[in-house]
Amino acid sequence: MRNDHIALRIAHGHRKIARQLGKKATQYRPLGPLSLMGEVYASIMMVHDMTPDFSFTRIPLWGNVTEYMLTDHMDDIALGDIILCDKETFFVASINDYRPLLCVVCNQTVCVEQSDGFGERIITDCPISIFETGKGEGVGNGIPGELKPTQFLGYFPHICNDFLKPYMVVIMKDGSSYTISTVEKSQFGTRCLMTAQQI
């Protein structure tokens, strides 16, 4: 009972901070892999920062995947919720009654298709975080000047956990595509190692 009381007081403090320091944002609750942002779930106030103490002393760095967030709806946030604020997009990766939300900072919106030749769409309009991790291994075909495919790491919302599999194709809005090499599922969401498709 005491823990519940403490959690309520912390949530009240988080809401107060979000209302005082935050911006207006839009909250989406994914209904499925083909309807991640179908309808607006709520209009909220939110504030985010690189550190959980919200001191605003650290500058966001290139390649930073996660940030901490407070909202004025802390009692109605679900894992995988998508939050849009200005031109920034986040999805909720971790919820704890005593701590700020841990969110993934998204930089792309993608679709995912099967690689069986039919191109069945598995996931549509999904915000993710993706960044380059390095060059892959050559395929060893003996061609002089062979280019090694670039590898990327992608972070997907929790709702995608049951759908992502190796060899599926991830398609960006600009038409570029990636093949999933490995899939790591967790309580935070899904992390995929992907290789850029070469023409």
C-alpha positions in Angstrom: 0.0 0.0 0.0 2.8 2.4 0.8 4.5 1.6 -2.5 1.3 2.5 -4.3 1.1 5.8 -2.4 4.7 6.6 -3.3 4.1 5.8 -7.0 1.0 8.1 -7.1 3.0 11.0 -5.6 5.9 10.4 -8.1 3.4 10.3 -11.0 1.8 13.6 -9.7 5.3 15.2 -9.7 6.0 13.9 -13.2 2.7 15.3 -14.5 3.5 18.7 -12.9 6.9 18.9 -14.5 5.5 17.9 -17.9 2.8 20.7 -17.7 5.3 23.3 -16.6 8.2 22.5 -19.0 6.6 20.4 -21.7 5.2 20.9 -25.2 2.0 19.8 -26.8 2.3 16.3 -28.3 0.1 13.6 -29.9 -0.1 10.1 -28.5 -0.9 7.1 -30.6 -1.6 3.6 -29.3 -0.8 0.9 -32.0 -3.7 -1.4 -32.7 -1.6 -3.8 -34.8 1.4 -4.0 -37.2 -0.7 -2.6 -40.0 -2.3 0.2 -37.9 0.5 1.7 -35.7 -0.7 5.3 -36.1 -4.3 4.9 -37.3 -6.0 7.1 -34.8 -5.0 9.7 -32.3 -5.2 8.3 -28.8 -4.7 11.5 -26.8 -3.3 15.0 -26.8 -0.7 15.3 -24.1 2.0 17.6 -22.7 5.5 16.0 -22.7 9.1 16.9 -22.0 12.2 14.9 -22.9 15.9 15.0 -22.1 19.1 12.9 -22.4 19.3 12.3 -18.6 16.6 11.2 -16.1 17.1 14.2 -13.9 16.0 16.5 -16.7 18.8 19.0 -16.1 18.9 19.8 -19.8 22.7 20.1 -19.6 23.6 17.4 -22.2 23.3 18.1 -25.9 21.7 15.3 -28.0 24.3 13.4 -29.8 24.3 11.9 -33.3 23.4 8.3 -33.1 21.7 8.6 -29.7 18.9 6.1 -29.6 17.1 6.7 -26.3 15.9 9.7 -24.2 13.8 10.0 -21.0 10.3 11.5 -21.1 7.7 12.7 -18.7 4.0 13.4 -19.7 0.9 14.7 -18.0 -0.7 11.3 -18.8 1.8 9.1 -17.0 -1.0 6.8 -15.7 -2.2 6.1 -19.3 1.0 5.2 -21.2 1.5 1.7 -22.7 4.6 0.0 -23.9 5.1 0.8 -27.6 2.9 3.9 -27.6 4.1 6.4 -30.3 4.4 10.1 -29.4 4.8 12.9 -31.9 6.0 16.3 -30.8 6.8 19.0 -33.3 9.0 17.1 -35.9 10.2 14.5 -33.4 8.8 11.0 -33.1 9.4 8.6 -30.1 8.1 5.2 -29.0 7.9 4.1 -25.4 10.4 1.3 -24.7 10.2 1.0 -20.9 7.7 2.0 -18.1 8.5 2.1 -14.4 6.2 3.5 -11.7 9.1 5.3 -10.0 11.1 6.5 -13.1 10.6 8.6 -16.2 9.7 6.8 -19.4 12.5 5.4 -21.5 11.8 6.2 -25.2 13.5 5.5 -28.5 14.1 8.5 -30.7 12.9 7.6 -34.2 14.5 8.9 -37.4 12.7 6.9 -40.1 9.3 5.5 -40.9 9.3 2.2 -42.6 7.3 -0.7 -44.0 8.3 -4.4 -43.8 7.6 -7.0 -46.4 8.0 -10.8 -46.7 11.0 -11.8 -48.9 9.2 -14.8 -50.5 8.7 -13.1 -53.8 5.1 -12.1 -53.2 6.0 -9.0 -51.2 3.3 -9.4 -48.6 3.3 -6.3 -46.3 3.7 -7.3 -42.7 4.2 -3.9 -41.0 3.1 -0.5 -42.3 4.2 3.1 -41.4 6.3 2.1 -38.5 8.5 4.7 -36.7 12.0 3.2 -36.0 15.5 4.3 -35.1 18.1 3.2 -37.5 21.8 4.0 -37.8 24.9 2.6 -39.5 27.1 0.2 -37.5 29.8 -0.5 -40.1 30.7 -2.4 -43.2 29.7 -6.0 -43.5 31.6 -8.9 -44.9 32.2 -9.4 -48.6 30.4 -12.3 -50.2 33.6 -13.7 -51.6 32.6 -13.8 -55.3 36.1 -12.9 -56.5 35.1 -9.8 -58.3 37.8 -7.1 -58.1 36.6 -4.0 -56.3 33.7 -5.8 -54.6 31.9 -3.6 -52.2 31.0 -4.8 -48.8 27.3 -4.2 -47.9 26.8 -1.6 -45.2 25.2 -2.9 -42.0 22.6 -1.0 -40.0 20.9 -1.5 -36.6 17.2 -0.8 -36.4 15.0 -0.4 -33.2 11.3 -1.3 -33.6 8.4 -0.9 -31.2 7.3 -3.7 -28.9 4.3 -4.5 -31.0 6.6 -5.7 -33.8 8.1 -8.4 -31.7 5.9 -11.3 -33.0 6.2 -10.3 -36.7 9.9 -9.5 -37.5 12.0 -12.4 -38.8 15.3 -12.7 -40.7 15.3 -12.1 -44.4 12.3 -9.8 -44.3 12.8 -6.6 -46.3 12.6 -3.2 -44.6 11.6 -0.3 -46.9 12.2 3.3 -46.2 10.0 6.2 -47.5 12.7 7.2 -49.9 12.6 3.7 -51.5 15.9 2.4 -50.1 15.6 -1.1 -48.7 17.4 -3.3 -46.2 17.4 -7.1 -45.5 17.0 -8.2 -41.9 20.0 -10.4 -40.9 19.3 -11.0 -37.2 16.4 -10.3 -34.8 16.8 -9.7 -31.1 13.5 -9.5 -29.2 13.1 -8.1 -25.7 10.7 -6.4 -23.3 11.8 -3.1 -24.8 11.0 -3.9 -28.4 12.9 -5.5 -31.3 16.4 -4.8 -32.4 17.4 -5.9 -35.9 20.7 -6.0 -37.7 20.1 -5.2 -41.3 22.1 -5.0 -44.5 21.6 -2.4 -47.2 20.3 -4.0 -50.4 22.6 -3.3 -53.4 21.5 -2.8 -56.9 
